Amino acid sequence: MINFALKFQITTMNRLRQAFVWLRRIGHCRGFGIQSPTDYRFVRYVINEHWPYYAYEQLGQNANWYSRKMGQLYFRLANERQPKTIVDRVGFRDYLQAGCHKAQIVDRAQEIDMAIVPVYTDYDYLFRKCNDKSMVVIHNICAAPNYWHCIEHDPRATVTYDLYYCGIVFFDPQRAKQNYIINF
């Protein structure tokens, strides 16, 4: 009985926290305020896409809501970018492989096309392996807001997306530096 009560209390607290985060970011829904057509399309049709994709039913059937939500995002990112190599240090290999069948998923790479790494990864070392076509996803940035703040202000990171649960970084030097907060 105590175990059930504890699980109920934890679930309730998680839902309240999730609702609070969503309400705090309500002004950043579905691309509101984004002037760049490229960035708007990315937010609207990749990050916040709500239509079911072809592989959602087979993936994450026994996962909790957070793992499913993040896995589906990583699936859409891989599907959009179609990278040759994906560095997965977080453990969403099935979602990434389903999103891009031709991608080679590795733990380390000489040159990064797409990387999904945990928070507190040595981002300076990681960013040195990136080029203007690279995308890096920092998983669980809500646990380390100061770490994410350093990444946002790094001159190599030209476009960043703060989704609360993760952060997405692009490195195109032709673009103006832009930091977006997205209600995900």
C-alpha positions as protocol buffer text, in pm:
chain_id: "A"
residue {
  index: 1
  type: MET
  ca { x: 0 y: 0 z: 0 }
}
residue {
  index: 2
  type: ILE
  ca { x: 279 y: 242 z: 84 }
}
residue {
  index: 3
  type: ASN
  ca { x: 458 y: 164 z: -243 }
}
residue {
  index: 4
  type: PHE
  ca { x: 142 y: 247 z: -442 }
}
residue {
  index: 5
  type: ALA
  ca { x: 93 y: 574 z: -250 }
}
residue {
  index: 6
  type: LEU
  ca { x: 454 y: 673 z: -314 }
}
residue {
  index: 7
  type: LYS
  ca { x: 424 y: 598 z: -688 }
}
residue {
  index: 8
  type: PHE
  ca { x: 101 y: 799 z: -704 }
}
residue {
  index: 9
  type: GLN
  ca { x: 264 y: 1094 z: -528 }
}
residue {
  index: 10
  type: ILE
  ca { x: 568 y: 1087 z: -758 }
}
residue {
  index: 11
  type: THR
  ca { x: 347 y: 1063 z: -1068 }
}
residue {
  index: 12
  type: THR
  ca { x: 134 y: 1354 z: -949 }
}
residue {
  index: 13
  type: MET
  ca { x: 442 y: 1568 z: -880 }
}
residue {
  index: 14
  type: ASN
  ca { x: 586 y: 1487 z: -1224 }
}
residue {
  index: 15
  type: ARG
  ca { x: 260 y: 1588 z: -1393 }
}
residue {
  index: 16
  type: LEU
  ca { x: 242 y: 1912 z: -1194 }
}
residue {
  index: 17
  type: ARG
  ca { x: 602 y: 1995 z: -1285 }
}
residue {
  index: 18
  type: GLN
  ca { x: 533 y: 1914 z: -1650 }
}
residue {
  index: 19
  type: ALA
  ca { x: 224 y: 2139 z: -1647 }
}
residue {
  index: 20
  type: PHE
  ca { x: 420 y: 2420 z: -1481 }
}
residue {
  index: 21
  type: VAL
  ca { x: 698 y: 2403 z: -1742 }
}
residue {
  index: 22
  type: TRP
  ca { x: 442 y: 2398 z: -2024 }
}
residue {
  index: 23
  type: LEU
  ca { x: 254 y: 2700 z: -1882 }
}
residue {
  index: 24
  type: ARG
  ca { x: 576 y: 2894 z: -1825 }
}
residue {
  index: 25
  type: ARG
  ca { x: 670 y: 2845 z: -2192 }
}
residue {
  index: 26
  type: ILE
  ca { x: 320 y: 2900 z: -2337 }
}
residue {
  index: 27
  type: GLY
  ca { x: 437 y: 3206 z: -2532 }
}
residue {
  index: 28
  type: HIS
  ca { x: 684 y: 2989 z: -2724 }
}
residue {
  index: 29
  type: CYS
  ca { x: 437 y: 2741 z: -2876 }
}
residue {
  index: 30
  type: ARG
  ca { x: 446 y: 2616 z: -3233 }
}
residue {
  index: 31
  type: GLY
  ca { x: 701 y: 2864 z: -3362 }
}
residue {
  index: 32
  type: PHE
  ca { x: 540 y: 3189 z: -3241 }
}
residue {
  index: 33
  type: GLY
  ca { x: 778 y: 3480 z: -3284 }
}
residue {
  index: 34
  type: ILE
  ca { x: 1032 y: 3300 z: -3504 }
}
residue {
  index: 35
  type: GLN
  ca { x: 1112 y: 3519 z: -3804 }
}
residue {
  index: 36
  type: SER
  ca { x: 1339 y: 3282 z: -3996 }
}
residue {
  index: 37
  type: PRO
  ca { x: 1142 y: 3059 z: -4237 }
}
residue {
  index: 38
  type: THR
  ca { x: 1398 y: 2781 z: -4196 }
}
residue {
  index: 39
  type: ASP
  ca { x: 1385 y: 2787 z: -3818 }
}
residue {
  index: 40
  type: TYR
  ca { x: 1004 y: 2818 z: -3816 }
}
residue {
  index: 41
  type: ARG
  ca { x: 971 y: 2512 z: -4042 }
}
residue {
  index: 42
  type: PHE
  ca { x: 1211 y: 2316 z: -3821 }
}
residue {
  index: 43
  type: VAL
  ca { x: 1017 y: 2400 z: -3504 }
}
residue {
  index: 44
  type: ARG
  ca { x: 675 y: 2353 z: -3657 }
}
residue {
  index: 45
  type: TYR
  ca { x: 728 y: 2038 z: -3864 }
}
residue {
  index: 46
  type: VAL
  ca { x: 1010 y: 1854 z: -3685 }
}
residue {
  index: 47
  type: ILE
  ca { x: 1022 y: 1951 z: -3318 }
}
residue {
  index: 48
  type: ASN
  ca { x: 649 y: 2003 z: -3257 }
}
residue {
  index: 49
  type: GLU
  ca { x: 510 y: 1762 z: -3515 }
}
residue {
  index: 50
  type: HIS
  ca { x: 208 y: 1582 z: -3369 }
}
residue {
  index: 51
  type: TRP
  ca { x: 111 y: 1356 z: -3657 }
}
residue {
  index: 52
  type: PRO
  ca { x: 205 y: 991 z: -3605 }
}
residue {
  index: 53
  type: TYR
  ca { x: 499 y: 866 z: -3807 }
}
residue {
  index: 54
  type: TYR
  ca { x: 523 y: 523 z: -3969 }
}
residue {
  index: 55
  type: ALA
  ca { x: 740 y: 368 z: -3695 }
}
residue {
  index: 56
  type: TYR
  ca { x: 580 y: 505 z: -3377 }
}
residue {
  index: 57
  type: GLU
  ca { x: 365 y: 197 z: -3316 }
}
residue {
  index: 58
  type: GLN
  ca { x: 663 y: -41 z: -3313 }
}
residue {
  index: 59
  type: LEU
  ca { x: 887 y: 180 z: -3098 }
}
residue {
  index: 60
  type: GLY
  ca { x: 873 y: 231 z: -2723 }
}
residue {
  index: 61
  type: GLN
  ca { x: 560 y: 32 z: -2651 }
}
residue {
  index: 62
  type: ASN
  ca { x: 666 y: -36 z: -2291 }
}
residue {
  index: 63
  type: ALA
  ca { x: 841 y: 297 z: -2231 }
}
residue {
  index: 64
  type: ASN
  ca { x: 722 y: 572 z: -1999 }
}
residue {
  index: 65
  type: TRP
  ca { x: 588 y: 902 z: -2141 }
}
residue {
  index: 66
  type: TYR
  ca { x: 925 y: 1081 z: -2114 }
}
residue {
  index: 67
  type: SER
  ca { x: 1124 y: 812 z: -2297 }
}
residue {
  index: 68
  type: ARG
  ca { x: 857 y: 788 z: -2565 }
}
residue {
  index: 69
  type: LYS
  ca { x: 841 y: 1168 z: -2610 }
}
residue {
  index: 70
  type: MET
  ca { x: 1219 y: 1203 z: -2637 }
}
residue {
  index: 71
  type: GLY
  ca { x: 1254 y: 893 z: -2855 }
}
residue {
  index: 72
  type: GLN
  ca { x: 994 y: 1024 z: -3100 }
}
residue {
  index: 73
  type: LEU
  ca { x: 1174 y: 1360 z: -3114 }
}
residue {
  index: 74
  type: TYR
  ca { x: 1506 y: 1189 z: -3186 }
}
residue {
  index: 75
  type: PHE
  ca { x: 1333 y: 976 z: -3449 }
}
residue {
  index: 76
  type: ARG
  ca { x: 1201 y: 1292 z: -3623 }
}
residue {
  index: 77
  type: LEU
  ca { x: 1543 y: 1461 z: -3602 }
}
residue {
  index: 78
  type: ALA
  ca { x: 1715 y: 1161 z: -3763 }
}
residue {
  index: 79
  type: ASN
  ca { x: 1439 y: 1137 z: -4022 }
}
residue {
  index: 80
  type: GLU
  ca { x: 1478 y: 1508 z: -4108 }
}
residue {
  index: 81
  type: ARG
  ca { x: 1859 y: 1522 z: -4119 }
}
residue {
  index: 82
  type: GLN
  ca { x: 1933 y: 1177 z: -4271 }
}
residue {
  index: 83
  type: PRO
  ca { x: 2289 y: 1173 z: -4129 }
}
residue {
  index: 84
  type: LYS
  ca { x: 2554 y: 921 z: -4231 }
}
residue {
  index: 85
  type: THR
  ca { x: 2680 y: 883 z: -3874 }
}
residue {
  index: 86
  type: ILE
  ca { x: 2497 y: 931 z: -3544 }
}
residue {
  index: 87
  type: VAL
  ca { x: 2677 y: 940 z: -3212 }
}
residue {
  index: 88
  type: ASP
  ca { x: 2430 y: 807 z: -2954 }
}
residue {
  index: 89
  type: ARG
  ca { x: 2553 y: 835 z: -2596 }
}
residue {
  index: 90
  type: VAL
  ca { x: 2204 y: 836 z: -2441 }
}
residue {
  index: 91
  type: GLY
  ca { x: 2049 y: 507 z: -2555 }
}
residue {
  index: 92
  type: PHE
  ca { x: 1785 y: 582 z: -2818 }
}
residue {
  index: 93
  type: ARG
  ca { x: 1940 y: 362 z: -3086 }
}
residue {
  index: 94
  type: ASP
  ca { x: 1611 y: 201 z: -3200 }
}
residue {
  index: 95
  type: TYR
  ca { x: 1442 y: 535 z: -3256 }
}
residue {
  index: 96
  type: LEU
  ca { x: 1743 y: 679 z: -3438 }
}
residue {
  index: 97
  type: GLN
  ca { x: 1786 y: 374 z: -3662 }
}
residue {
  index: 98
  type: ALA
  ca { x: 1415 y: 377 z: -3750 }
}
residue {
  index: 99
  type: GLY
  ca { x: 1442 y: 746 z: -3838 }
}
residue {
  index: 100
  type: CYS
  ca { x: 1740 y: 695 z: -4066 }
}
residue {
  index: 101
  type: HIS
  ca { x: 1797 y: 336 z: -4180 }
}
residue {
  index: 102
  type: LYS
  ca { x: 2123 y: 416 z: -4362 }
}
residue {
  index: 103
  type: ALA
  ca { x: 2286 y: 585 z: -4061 }
}
residue {
  index: 104
  type: GLN
  ca { x: 2568 y: 418 z: -3878 }
}
residue {
  index: 105
  type: ILE
  ca { x: 2514 y: 457 z: -3502 }
}
residue {
  index: 106
  type: VAL
  ca { x: 2839 y: 471 z: -3305 }
}
residue {
  index: 107
  type: ASP
  ca { x: 2973 y: 575 z: -2965 }
}
residue {
  index: 108
  type: ARG
  ca { x: 3246 y: 800 z: -3109 }
}
residue {
  index: 109
  type: ALA
  ca { x: 3321 y: 957 z: -3446 }
}
residue {
  index: 110
  type: GLN
  ca { x: 3599 y: 1160 z: -3603 }
}
residue {
  index: 111
  type: GLU
  ca { x: 3351 y: 1398 z: -3765 }
}
residue {
  index: 112
  type: ILE
  ca { x: 3001 y: 1447 z: -3632 }
}
residue {
  index: 113
  type: ASP
  ca { x: 2690 y: 1455 z: -3850 }
}
residue {
  index: 114
  type: MET
  ca { x: 2445 y: 1415 z: -3563 }
}
residue {
  index: 115
  type: ALA
  ca { x: 2514 y: 1350 z: -3195 }
}
residue {
  index: 116
  type: ILE
  ca { x: 2287 y: 1287 z: -2899 }
}
residue {
  index: 117
  type: VAL
  ca { x: 2485 y: 1322 z: -2579 }
}
residue {
  index: 118
  type: PRO
  ca { x: 2407 y: 1350 z: -2208 }
}
residue {
  index: 119
  type: VAL
  ca { x: 2438 y: 1673 z: -2018 }
}
residue {
  index: 120
  type: TYR
  ca { x: 2789 y: 1749 z: -1884 }
}
residue {
  index: 121
  type: THR
  ca { x: 2960 y: 1603 z: -2191 }
}
residue {
  index: 122
  type: ASP
  ca { x: 3279 y: 1793 z: -2275 }
}
residue {
  index: 123
  type: TYR
  ca { x: 3112 y: 2017 z: -2531 }
}
residue {
  index: 124
  type: ASP
  ca { x: 3437 y: 2194 z: -2627 }
}
residue {
  index: 125
  type: TYR
  ca { x: 3587 y: 1864 z: -2743 }
}
residue {
  index: 126
  type: LEU
  ca { x: 3258 y: 1772 z: -2911 }
}
residue {
  index: 127
  type: PHE
  ca { x: 3221 y: 2106 z: -3091 }
}
residue {
  index: 128
  type: ARG
  ca { x: 3571 y: 2076 z: -3237 }
}
residue {
  index: 129
  type: LYS
  ca { x: 3451 y: 1768 z: -3429 }
}
residue {
  index: 130
  type: CYS
  ca { x: 3149 y: 1950 z: -3572 }
}
residue {
  index: 131
  type: ASN
  ca { x: 3118 y: 2125 z: -3906 }
}
residue {
  index: 132
  type: ASP
  ca { x: 2854 y: 2354 z: -4056 }
}
residue {
  index: 133
  type: LYS
  ca { x: 2626 y: 2053 z: -4131 }
}
residue {
  index: 134
  type: SER
  ca { x: 2647 y: 1905 z: -3779 }
}
residue {
  index: 135
  type: MET
  ca { x: 2368 y: 1888 z: -3525 }
}
residue {
  index: 136
  type: VAL
  ca { x: 2424 y: 1812 z: -3155 }
}
residue {
  index: 137
  type: VAL
  ca { x: 2144 y: 1730 z: -2913 }
}
residue {
  index: 138
  type: ILE
  ca { x: 2223 y: 1772 z: -2543 }
}
residue {
  index: 139
  type: HIS
  ca { x: 1991 y: 1543 z: -2346 }
}
residue {
  index: 140
  type: ASN
  ca { x: 1841 y: 1655 z: -2011 }
}
residue {
  index: 141
  type: ILE
  ca { x: 1948 y: 2022 z: -2005 }
}
residue {
  index: 142
  type: CYS
  ca { x: 1686 y: 2096 z: -1738 }
}
residue {
  index: 143
  type: ALA
  ca { x: 1923 y: 1929 z: -1490 }
}
residue {
  index: 144
  type: ALA
  ca { x: 2205 y: 2172 z: -1574 }
}
residue {
  index: 145
  type: PRO
  ca { x: 2081 y: 2519 z: -1680 }
}
residue {
  index: 146
  type: ASN
  ca { x: 2426 y: 2682 z: -1632 }
}
residue {
  index: 147
  type: TYR
  ca { x: 2587 y: 2421 z: -1857 }
}
residue {
  index: 148
  type: TRP
  ca { x: 2326 y: 2493 z: -2127 }
}
residue {
  index: 149
  type: HIS
  ca { x: 2377 y: 2868 z: -2082 }
}
residue {
  index: 150
  type: CYS
  ca { x: 2751 y: 2821 z: -2160 }
}
residue {
  index: 151
  type: ILE
  ca { x: 2664 y: 2625 z: -2475 }
}
residue {
  index: 152
  type: GLU
  ca { x: 2418 y: 2892 z: -2592 }
}
residue {
  index: 153
  type: HIS
  ca { x: 2687 y: 3158 z: -2560 }
}
residue {
  index: 154
  type: ASP
  ca { x: 2962 y: 2956 z: -2728 }
}
residue {
  index: 155
  type: PRO
  ca { x: 3051 y: 3139 z: -3053 }
}
residue {
  index: 156
  type: ARG
  ca { x: 3057 y: 2812 z: -3251 }
}
residue {
  index: 157
  type: ALA
  ca { x: 2691 y: 2739 z: -3167 }
}
residue {
  index: 158
  type: THR
  ca { x: 2502 y: 2960 z: -3410 }
}
residue {
  index: 159
  type: VAL
  ca { x: 2143 y: 2839 z: -3365 }
}
residue {
  index: 160
  type: THR
  ca { x: 2022 y: 2675 z: -3045 }
}
residue {
  index: 161
  type: TYR
  ca { x: 1682 y: 2542 z: -2940 }
}
residue {
  index: 162
  type: ASP
  ca { x: 1603 y: 2509 z: -2569 }
}
residue {
  index: 163
  type: LEU
  ca { x: 1327 y: 2247 z: -2538 }
}
residue {
  index: 164
  type: TYR
  ca { x: 1369 y: 2221 z: -2157 }
}
residue {
  index: 165
  type: TYR
  ca { x: 1417 y: 1843 z: -2176 }
}
residue {
  index: 166
  type: CYS
  ca { x: 1695 y: 1873 z: -2433 }
}
residue {
  index: 167
  type: GLY
  ca { x: 1883 y: 2134 z: -2631 }
}
residue {
  index: 168
  type: ILE
  ca { x: 1957 y: 2128 z: -3005 }
}
residue {
  index: 169
  type: VAL
  ca { x: 2266 y: 2302 z: -3145 }
}
residue {
  index: 170
  type: PHE
  ca { x: 2353 y: 2391 z: -3507 }
}
residue {
  index: 171
  type: PHE
  ca { x: 2689 y: 2524 z: -3627 }
}
residue {
  index: 172
  type: ASP
  ca { x: 2628 y: 2707 z: -3957 }
}
residue {
  index: 173
  type: PRO
  ca { x: 2866 y: 3008 z: -3961 }
}
residue {
  index: 174
  type: GLN
  ca { x: 2661 y: 3172 z: -4241 }
}
residue {
  index: 175
  type: ARG
  ca { x: 2368 y: 3218 z: -4002 }
}
residue {
  index: 176
  type: ALA
  ca { x: 2321 y: 3491 z: -3743 }
}
residue {
  index: 177
  type: LYS
  ca { x: 2346 y: 3372 z: -3384 }
}
residue {
  index: 178
  type: GLN
  ca { x: 2001 y: 3286 z: -3249 }
}
residue {
  index: 179
  type: ASN
  ca { x: 1879 y: 3119 z: -2928 }
}
residue {
  index: 180
  type: TYR
  ca { x: 1520 y: 2993 z: -2922 }
}
residue {
  index: 181
  type: ILE
  ca { x: 1310 y: 2876 z: -2629 }
}
residue {
  index: 182
  type: ILE
  ca { x: 1054 y: 2622 z: -2750 }
}
residue {
  index: 183
  type: ASN
  ca { x: 751 y: 2488 z: -2565 }
}
residue {
  index: 184
  type: PHE
  ca { x: 796 y: 2119 z: -2636 }
}
